[in-house]
Amino acid sequence: MTDTPPDRLDVNPKSKHHDTDVLKRGIGIRFNGKERQDVEEYCVSEGWIRVAAGKARDRSGNPMTVRLKGVVEPYYLDAAPQE
């Protein structure tokens, strides 16, 4: 694994952008200079994040999300494992 987080990542296991290994390692998101803990999905190259819109749910039980545009800076919470 590299020390650069992926360009796009989603916490939903049904998404094609979901990566279990990366999520197990731990990802932090800095959005417009502030730490965010509630990010459901992000894309660095397009400059957006998706966050839950309150407690609203869709008919499948998934949280309703809102897309926010801005500067996205993902980082790993831990240092790279030493081999």
Sequence and secondary structure as in RCSB ss.txt:
>XXXX:A:sequence
MTDTPPDRLDVNPKSKHHDTDVLKRGIGIRFNGKERQDVEEYCVSEGWIRVAAGKARDRSGNPMTVRLKGVVEPY
YLDAAPQE
>XXXX:A:secstr
  SS  SEEES TTSTT  HHHHHH EEEEETTEEES EEEEETTTTEEEEEEEEEE TTS EEEEEEES EEEE
ESS     
